[in-house]
Amino acid sequence: MKNLKTYVKVGALVATILFFIAADHIDAPAVAGSESDITDFYAFQGENTDNIVFVANVQGLLSPSATKKAQFDENIMIEFNIDTNGDAIEDLVIQAAPKNKRMYFLGPIAPNQTGLVSTSNSNQEVNSVKITNYNQNPRIESSSDGIKYFAGPRDDPFFFDFAQYSAILAGNADGFLEEGVDTFAGTNVLSVVVEVPKHLLGNSSSINAWVESKRKQ
């Protein structure tokens, strides 16, 4: 177990099948508003159809002024979990951890252990990308095996008309409007994006995937 760092799960979003979107904004009391609060998880086929893109967004509802100061927590690891055989247990993981204004990535590799506790093995090949600053052109870097990486602030892509939703729950509206009002317009998130060639994920025709934020112990 030499050179291993241990992380314990503090938040998670889950995806089933290959193409999925999961969203959750400040709904988990234990982590709401913190650097470990996951707002969105996206998994979809890339523009290059031989690739799959995984996106984890954290720290939702950031105003432009708050975004300028927002940082990834160096004690929090983002872990993408990938189940390739349908048993709901991760067969591969991609781990992302920030340090000194860079995001460091490990994987996809088989995990040292599954479940709530993860370890990160520094003996494995590590790639990194400089974290993009607010209002800066995105920095994207690639590994020798074709994986692409990004980390930094992005406009919150999740569209939701919360006022109309509340009206429906209160019995004051029958449904959503044809043109709704985006409650999240003008707010930002911190994003971690990994684009992975499919052949690095095995030969399964479909996968299950979920993302977790884990705190260093």
C-alpha positions in Angstrom: 0.0 0.0 0.0 3.0 2.3 -0.4 2.4 5.7 -2.0 -1.4 5.4 -1.6 -3.6 8.3 -0.5 -7.0 7.5 0.9 -10.2 9.3 0.1 -13.7 8.8 1.6 -16.9 9.6 -0.4 -18.8 12.8 0.5 -21.2 13.1 -2.5 -22.3 11.2 -5.6 -24.4 11.4 -8.8 -25.2 8.2 -10.7 -25.7 7.5 -14.4 -27.3 4.4 -16.0 -26.5 3.3 -19.6 -24.1 5.1 -21.8 -25.7 8.5 -22.5 -27.1 10.2 -19.4 -27.5 13.5 -17.6 -27.9 13.8 -13.8 -28.4 17.1 -12.0 -28.6 18.1 -8.3 -28.0 21.7 -7.0 -27.5 22.3 -3.3 -29.8 19.4 -2.4 -27.4 17.3 -0.3 -27.3 19.0 3.2 -23.9 17.6 4.2 -22.1 19.2 1.3 -24.5 21.9 -0.1 -22.5 24.9 -1.2 -19.1 23.3 -0.5 -16.3 22.5 -2.9 -17.4 18.8 -2.9 -21.0 19.6 -3.9 -21.7 17.8 -7.2 -24.2 19.7 -9.3 -24.2 17.8 -12.6 -22.8 14.6 -14.2 -22.8 14.1 -17.9 -21.7 11.1 -19.9 -22.1 11.2 -23.7 -20.5 10.2 -27.0 -17.9 12.7 -28.2 -17.8 14.7 -31.4 -15.3 12.0 -32.3 -17.6 9.0 -32.1 -14.8 6.8 -31.0 -14.6 8.7 -27.7 -16.8 9.1 -24.6 -16.9 12.3 -22.6 -17.4 12.4 -18.8 -18.2 15.7 -17.1 -18.5 16.4 -13.4 -19.6 19.9 -12.2 -19.2 21.1 -8.7 -19.9 24.3 -6.7 -23.1 25.4 -8.4 -24.8 28.7 -8.4 -21.6 30.7 -8.6 -22.1 34.4 -9.5 -19.4 35.9 -11.9 -17.7 37.6 -8.9 -17.8 34.4 -6.9 -16.4 32.5 -9.9 -13.3 34.6 -10.0 -12.5 33.5 -6.5 -13.7 29.9 -6.7 -11.1 27.1 -6.5 -11.0 23.3 -6.5 -10.4 22.0 -3.0 -7.0 20.2 -2.9 -8.5 17.9 -0.3 -11.2 16.7 -2.6 -10.8 14.1 -5.3 -13.4 13.7 -8.1 -13.8 10.1 -9.1 -15.6 8.8 -12.2 -16.7 5.2 -11.7 -17.3 3.0 -14.7 -19.1 -0.4 -14.5 -18.5 -2.4 -17.6 -20.4 -5.7 -16.8 -23.7 -4.5 -15.3 -23.1 -5.5 -11.6 -23.2 -1.8 -10.4 -19.6 -2.1 -9.0 -16.9 0.0 -10.6 -14.5 -2.0 -12.8 -12.6 1.2 -13.9 -12.1 4.6 -12.3 -10.8 7.9 -13.5 -9.5 10.0 -10.6 -9.0 13.8 -10.7 -7.3 15.8 -7.9 -6.1 19.4 -7.9 -2.7 20.6 -6.8 -0.9 24.0 -7.3 -3.4 25.2 -10.0 -3.3 22.0 -12.0 -5.7 19.1 -12.1 -4.0 15.7 -12.0 -5.7 12.7 -13.6 -5.2 8.9 -13.1 -6.9 6.3 -15.2 -9.0 4.7 -16.5 -7.6 1.9 -14.3 -9.0 -0.9 -12.2 -9.5 0.5 -8.6 -7.4 -0.6 -5.7 -10.7 -1.1 -3.9 -14.3 -0.5 -4.6 -17.0 1.3 -2.6 -17.0 4.4 -0.4 -13.3 4.5 0.2 -10.8 5.0 -2.6 -7.0 5.0 -2.8 -4.9 6.8 -5.4 -1.7 5.1 -6.5 1.1 7.6 -7.3 3.1 4.8 -9.0 0.6 4.8 -11.9 1.0 7.2 -14.9 -0.4 10.6 -14.1 -1.5 13.3 -16.5 -2.4 16.9 -15.8 -3.9 20.1 -17.2 -3.5 23.6 -15.9 -6.8 24.8 -14.4 -8.4 27.4 -16.6 -9.1 30.7 -15.0 -12.4 32.6 -15.2 -12.9 34.4 -18.6 -9.8 32.6 -20.0 -9.8 30.5 -23.1 -10.1 26.9 -22.1 -6.9 24.9 -21.6 -7.2 21.4 -23.0 -4.3 18.9 -22.8 -4.0 15.3 -24.1 -2.2 12.2 -23.0 -0.1 9.9 -25.1 -3.0 7.5 -25.3 -5.5 10.1 -26.6 -7.3 11.1 -23.5 -8.2 14.8 -23.3 -8.5 16.8 -20.1 -10.1 20.1 -18.9 -10.7 21.7 -15.5 -12.1 25.1 -14.7 -15.2 27.4 -14.6 -18.0 27.0 -17.1 -21.5 28.5 -17.5 -23.9 26.2 -15.7 -25.4 24.1 -18.6 -28.4 22.9 -16.6 -31.8 24.6 -17.6 -34.6 24.5 -15.1 -37.6 26.8 -14.5 -37.7 26.6 -10.7 -40.5 29.2 -10.3 -42.8 27.3 -12.7 -41.9 24.0 -11.0 -42.8 25.5 -7.6 -46.1 26.7 -9.1 -46.9 23.2 -10.4 -46.2 21.7 -6.9 -48.4 24.3 -5.3 -51.3 23.5 -7.7 -51.2 26.9 -9.3 -50.0 25.7 -12.8 -50.8 22.6 -14.9 -47.3 22.2 -16.5 -44.2 23.9 -17.7 -44.3 26.8 -20.2 -43.3 26.4 -23.8 -40.6 28.9 -23.2 -39.5 28.7 -19.6 -37.2 31.0 -17.6 -33.8 29.5 -16.9 -33.3 29.8 -13.1 -29.6 29.1 -13.5 -28.9 31.7 -16.2 -25.8 33.8 -15.3 -24.5 31.3 -12.8 -21.4 29.1 -13.2 -19.9 25.8 -12.0 -16.4 24.4 -11.8 -16.1 21.6 -14.3 -13.8 18.5 -14.7 -14.0 17.0 -18.2 -12.3 13.9 -19.5 -12.7 12.6 -23.0 -11.7 8.9 -23.3 -11.2 6.7 -26.3 -13.8 3.9 -26.0 -11.2 1.1 -26.5 -9.6 2.2 -23.1 -12.9 1.2 -21.4 -13.0 -2.4 -22.6 -15.2 -4.0 -25.2 -18.6 -3.8 -23.5 -21.5 -2.5 -25.7 -22.8 -0.4 -22.8 -21.6 0.9 -19.4 -23.0 2.3 -16.2 -21.2 5.3 -14.8 -21.4 7.6 -11.7 -19.3 10.3 -10.2 -18.3 10.8 -6.6 -16.5 13.5 -4.6 -14.2 12.1 -2.0 -12.3 13.9 0.8 -8.7 13.1 1.6 -8.2 11.3 5.0 
